[in-house]
Every structure is written in structure tokens, then in C-alpha cells.
Amino acid sequence: MLDLNSNNEWKKIDDNFEELIIDDIKFIREIGDKSLSLDCPICKKLISYVEDVERMKKENCCDDCYLNYYYINKEKWEKGWRPNR
């Protein structure tokens, strides 16, 4: 899988954007922007909805895992706890 975050070959093209070219495919992103995983690291389900994207940005889990695990275990979660699969 291609991880666009770990690649150090991004080149600044102006004050706001940078680009990366891999196999003649050009990727352009805002400087400092990070791509998200396509699946939830907790339940491994695909990120499908806008709510999932927002949760991934903030809590690194999908909306279902946020509601079922994070929300009711917030203190433990913030100390590194994750549910057993």
C-alpha cells in the first residue's frame, strides 16, 4: 500500500502546495496536509462516511468505534487503551 505521509520526496510547488510524482502519477496536496488510512485501525472496516473521516482526523478511529469504545472509555483511551479484537 502506498503511504503518502511517510514519503520525504514531496516538493514545494508554491506557498500552499507540494507535489510528489510516482510512476508518472502526480499527487498534489496542501503543505502540511496528511492523508488518512482507508480503514479503521480498531475494527478494520473501511472508512465510508463523512463522520468516519472526521473521527479519523480527531481520534484515529471510525465513528462506530468512537461511539462504542472511545466515548464510554475516554479516560482509558487517552492513556493508550484500545479494545481487544
Contact map, one row per residue, 1 for C-alpha under 8 A:
1110000000000000000000000000000000000000000000000000000000000000000000000000000000000
1111000000000000000000000000000000000000000000000000000000000000000000000000000000000
1111111000000000000000000000000000000000000000000000000000000000000000000000000000000
0111111000000000000000000000000000100000000000000000000000000000000000000000000000000
0011111000000000000000000000000001100000000000000000000000000000000000000000000000000
0011111100000000000000000000000000000000000000000000000000000000000000000000000000000
0011111111000000000000000000000000000000000000000000000000000000000000000000000000000
0000011111000000000000000000000000000000000000000000000000000000000000000000000000000
0000001111100000000100000000000000000000000000000000000000000000000000000000000000000
0000001111110000011100000000000000000000000000000000000000000000000000000000000000000
0000000011111000011100000000000000000000000000000000000000000000000000000000000000000
0000000001111110111000000000001000000000000000000000000000000000000000000000000000000
0000000000111111111000000000000000000000000000000000000000000000000000000000000000000
0000000000011111110000000000000000000000000000000000000000000000000000000000000000000
0000000000011111100000000000000000000000000000000000000000000000000000000000000000000
0000000000001111110000000000011000000000000000000000000000000000000000000000000000000
0000000000011111111000000001111000000000000000000000000000000000000000000000000000000
0000000001111101111100000001111000000000000000000000000000000000000000000000000000000
0000000001111000111110000111100000000000000000000000000000000000000000000000000000000
0000000011100000011111000111000000000000000000000000000000000000000000000000000000000
0000000000000000001111111110000000000000000000000000000000000000000000000000000000000
0000000000000000000111111100000000000000000000000000000000000000000000000000000000000
0000000000000000000011111000000000000000000000000000000000000000000000000000000000000
0000000000000000000011111100000000000000000000000000000000000000000000000000000000000
0000000000000000000011111110000000000000000000000000000000000000000000000000000000000
0000000000000000001111011111000000000000000000000000000000000000000000000000000000000
0000000000000000001110001111100000000000000000000000000000000000000000000000000000000
0000000000000000111100000111110000000000000000000000000000000000000000000000000000000
0000000000000000111000000011111010000000000000000000000000000000000000000000000000000
0000000000000001110000000001111110000000000000000000000000000000000000000000000000000
0000000000010001110000000000111110000000000000000000000000000000000000000000000000000
0000000000000000000000000000011111000000000000000000000000000000000000000000000000000
0000000000000000000000000000111111100000000000000000000000000000000000000000000000000
0000100000000000000000000000000111110000000000000000000000000000000000000000000000000
0001100000000000000000000000000011111000000000000000000000000000000000000000000000000
0000000000000000000000000000000001111100000000000000100110000000000000000000000000000
0000000000000000000000000000000000111111000000000000000000000000000000000000000000000
0000000000000000000000000000000000011111000001100000000000000000000000000000000000000
0000000000000000000000000000000000001111100111100000000000000000000000000000000000000
0000000000000000000000000000000000001111111111100000000100011100000000000000000000000
0000000000000000000000000000000000000011111100000000000000011000000000000000000000000
0000000000000000000000000000000000000001111100000000000000001000100000000000000001101
0000000000000000000000000000000000000001111110000000000000000000100000000000000000001
0000000000000000000000000000000000000011111111000000000000000000000000000000000000000
0000000000000000000000000000000000000011001111100000000000000000000000000000000000000
0000000000000000000000000000000000000111000111110000000000000000000000000000000000000
0000000000000000000000000000000000000111000011111001100000000100000000000000000000000
0000000000000000000000000000000000000000000001111101100000000000000000000000000000000
0000000000000000000000000000000000000000000000111111100000000000000000000000000000000
0000000000000000000000000000000000000000000000011111110000000000000000000000000000000
0000000000000000000000000000000000000000000000001111111000000110000000000000000000000
0000000000000000000000000000000000000000000000111111111100001111000000000000000000000
0000000000000000000000000000000000010000000000111111111110000100000000000000000000000
0000000000000000000000000000000000000000000000000111111111000000000000000000000000000
0000000000000000000000000000000000000000000000000011111111111110010000000000000000000
0000000000000000000000000000000000010001000000000001111111111110000000000000000000000
0000000000000000000000000000000000010000000000000000111111110000000000000000000000000
0000000000000000000000000000000000000000000000000000011111110000000000000000000000000
0000000000000000000000000000000000000000000000000000001111111000010000000000000000000
0000000000000000000000000000000000000001100000000000001111111100000000000000000000000
0000000000000000000000000000000000000001110000000001001100111110110000000000000000000
0000000000000000000000000000000000000001000000100011101100011111110000000000000000000
0000000000000000000000000000000000000000000000000011001100001111111000000000000000000
0000000000000000000000000000000000000000000000000001000000000111111100000000000000000
0000000000000000000000000000000000000000011000000000000000001111111111000000000000000
0000000000000000000000000000000000000000000000000000001000101111111111100000000000000
0000000000000000000000000000000000000000000000000000000000000011111111110000000000000
0000000000000000000000000000000000000000000000000000000000000001111111110000000000000
0000000000000000000000000000000000000000000000000000000000000000111111111000000001100
0000000000000000000000000000000000000000000000000000000000000000111111111100100000000
0000000000000000000000000000000000000000000000000000000000000000011111111100000000000
0000000000000000000000000000000000000000000000000000000000000000001111111100000000000
0000000000000000000000000000000000000000000000000000000000000000000011111111100000000
0000000000000000000000000000000000000000000000000000000000000000000001111111110000000
0000000000000000000000000000000000000000000000000000000000000000000000001111111000000
0000000000000000000000000000000000000000000000000000000000000000000000001111111110000
0000000000000000000000000000000000000000000000000000000000000000000001001111111111000
0000000000000000000000000000000000000000000000000000000000000000000000000111111110000
0000000000000000000000000000000000000000000000000000000000000000000000000011111110000
0000000000000000000000000000000000000000000000000000000000000000000000000001111111000
0000000000000000000000000000000000000000000000000000000000000000000000000001111111100
0000000000000000000000000000000000000000010000000000000000000000000010000000100111110
0000000000000000000000000000000000000000010000000000000000000000000010000000000011111
0000000000000000000000000000000000000000000000000000000000000000000000000000000001111
0000000000000000000000000000000000000000011000000000000000000000000000000000000000111
